[in-house]
Amino acid sequence: MILGSSVPVSCWTYGSQCQSANTGDNVFPIVKQLGLFTTKCFPEGSLICEYSGRLLSLAQTLKARDRSYIMGGFGINCHIDAKYSFNVWGRYINDCKDTQRLNAKFVKDKKRRVARVVATRDIPAGSEVLASYGEVYWRSEERFSRFEYSGFNDYPDVSSA
């Protein structure tokens, strides 16, 4: 996803079939994974985008097979799942083991039930937006690293629970 571009991007898989995404004015190389890249500068402290999605209860969150797009921290029964929110730019942000490369952070707005993505330093045009997912995310990813994809029916019906 190219942030700051009004041209839709449809080529965001990696590998030999897709080495770059052409957005009209700019061509950015795709490096290994999906990501969010800027086409304009974002000064430190500025709002880059938001992370939003389907609201899940704790029971739905615990039963979800794929938790990779679920963000907590909004209350015990309020978790955001952006798995199928393809138009939400925040869902494309990657984390990075090298904390020196992080250039953004998620700021949770519990009242609106979204996370704002804010620049933690000046981000030049053409840069990938990188923000920490947090220790809890990585601990749960280790525990649930072998989930199975089940298509669009990932949300179990908890009304009978």
RASUL-V407980 format. One record per pair of residues at least 4 apart in sequence whose C-alpha atoms are under 7 Angstrom apart, sorted by the first residue. I is the first residue (numbers start at 0). J is the second residue. Records with the same first field share a line. If there is no record, write none. Layout:
I=J, J
This chain:
0=8, 34, 35, 36, 91
1=35, 36, 37, 38
2=35, 36, 37, 38
3=37, 38, 39
4=38
6=22
8=20, 22
10=17, 20
11=33
12=17, 33
13=17, 18, 29, 31, 32
14=18
18=28, 29
19=26, 27, 28, 29
20=26, 27, 28
21=25, 26
22=26
33=91
34=91, 92, 93, 127
35=91, 92, 127, 128
36=125, 126, 127, 128
37=124, 125, 126, 127
38=124, 125
39=123, 124
40=122, 123, 124
41=45, 118, 121, 122, 123
42=118, 120, 121, 122
43=118, 119, 120, 121
44=117, 118, 119
45=117, 118
46=115, 116, 117, 118
47=116, 117, 118
48=88, 89, 115, 116
49=88, 89, 113, 114, 115, 116
50=87, 89, 90, 113, 114, 115
51=79, 81, 87, 113, 114
52=79, 80, 81, 84
53=79, 80, 81
54=77, 78, 79, 80
55=59, 60, 77, 78, 79
56=60, 76, 77, 78
57=61, 75, 76, 77
58=62, 157
59=63, 154, 155, 157
62=155
63=153, 154
64=146, 147, 153
65=146, 148
68=80, 81, 82
69=78, 79, 80, 81
70=78, 79, 80
71=78, 79
73=77, 78, 109, 112
81=90
92=128, 129, 130
93=129, 130
94=129, 130, 131, 132
95=100, 101, 129, 131
101=129, 130
102=118, 119, 120, 122, 128, 129, 130
103=116, 117, 118, 119, 128, 129, 130
104=116, 117, 118, 119, 130, 131
105=114, 115, 116, 117
106=114, 115, 116
107=113, 114, 115
108=112, 113, 114
109=113
122=126
132=136
133=137
134=138
135=139
136=140
137=141
138=142
139=143
140=144
149=153
